[in-house]
Amino acid sequence: MIAGIDEAGRGPLAGPVVSAAVILPHDFFCEGINDSKKLSEKKRDALFPRIMEKAIAVSTGIATHHEIDAINILKASLLSMKRAVENLSVLPGSPVPDFLLIDGKFTLDIEIRQSAIIKGDSKSISIAAASIIAKVTRDAIMKELHEIYPIYDFIRHKGYPTKAHKEAISKHGPCPVHRLTFRGVKEDLHA
């Protein structure tokens, strides 16, 4: 049982980083699965339920904006990935993976054999599926946060550092879900 692991949300100025762990059947085929960054939102949204339906197991893990500020984005990303793997084991009837394929150059502090693969979301269908699950899940969180903090327009940019987002931070200051240690936010902290 091989689990592909990937994250979404390292670059934004707000919200959590979300990771997914996906175990696919050996005969899995789903046309169009690729690195989530190479797919449109519409295509990701169409692939998400197909992955959820056909996967042996899917779980997510989150590191909050507070954790990102406390330990840095790299450590928070790895923590969210570890949580995604650990959350596989709490799903009823879910198998524990024998091996992890992790997107990037870092492995996880977990007792499962694993391999880090740079640009793994372009090389492994399990990692690509995890990237789609993570991205769609994170986008859904940012859409919910948009309802709470509409002046930042999270529904449009999902927290990424667009010109409009940076202007909103400059005008209104950061909101409670902004990453206060990130450049583009910390300059606008009002004393």
TAMOMO-V821510 format. One record per backbone hydrogen bond with DSSP energy under -0.5 kcal/mol. NH is the residue of the N-H (numbers start at 0). CO is the residue of the C=O. E is the energy in kcal/mol with one decimal. If there is no record, write none. Layout:
nh: {NH/NH}
co: {CO/CO}
e: {E/E}
//
This chain:
nh: {2/3/4/5/7/12/14/16/17/18/19/20/21/22/23/23/27/32/37/38/43/44/45/46/47/48/49/50/51/52/53/54/55/56/58/60/62/67/68/69/70/71/75/76/77/78/79/80/81/82/83/84/85/86/87/87/88/88/89/90/90/93/97/98/99/100/101/101/102/103/109/111/112/114/116/119/121/122/123/127/128/129/130/131/132/133/134/135/136/137/138/139/140/141/142/143/144/145/146/147/148/151/152/155/156/157/159/161/165/166/167/168/169/170/171/172/177/178/179/181/184/185/187/188}
co: {98/21/100/19/17/158/176/62/7/60/5/58/3/56/1/21/24/29/34/35/39/40/41/42/43/44/45/46/47/48/49/50/22/22/20/18/16/63/64/65/66/67/71/72/73/74/75/76/77/78/79/80/81/82/83/84/84/85/86/86/87/90/0/0/112/2/99/114/4/116/107/109/97/99/101/116/118/119/119/123/124/125/126/127/128/129/130/131/132/133/134/135/136/137/138/139/140/141/142/143/144/148/149/152/152/153/156/159/161/162/163/164/165/166/167/168/174/12/177/178/181/181/184/185}
e: {-2.5/-2.9/-2.6/-1.7/-2.6/-3.6/-2.8/-2.3/-2.5/-3.2/-2.6/-2.6/-2.4/-2.8/-0.6/-0.6/-1.8/-1.5/-2.3/-1.3/-2.6/-2.6/-1.5/-2.1/-2.3/-0.7/-0.6/-2.5/-2.5/-2.1/-2.0/-2.5/-2.3/-1.6/-2.1/-2.3/-2.3/-2.4/-2.2/-2.0/-2.6/-2.1/-2.2/-2.5/-2.3/-2.3/-2.5/-2.0/-2.5/-2.4/-2.0/-2.1/-2.7/-2.5/-0.8/-0.9/-0.8/-0.7/-0.6/-0.5/-1.1/-2.1/-2.7/-1.7/-1.8/-2.8/-0.6/-2.7/-2.3/-2.5/-1.9/-1.7/-0.6/-2.2/-3.2/-1.7/-1.8/-1.0/-2.6/-2.5/-2.5/-2.1/-2.5/-1.8/-2.4/-2.8/-2.3/-2.7/-2.2/-2.6/-2.8/-1.9/-1.7/-2.4/-2.1/-1.8/-2.3/-1.7/-1.1/-0.9/-2.8/-1.6/-1.4/-1.6/-1.4/-2.5/-2.1/-2.4/-2.6/-2.3/-2.1/-2.2/-2.3/-2.3/-2.9/-2.4/-1.9/-3.2/-1.0/-1.7/-2.1/-2.5/-2.0/-1.2}
//
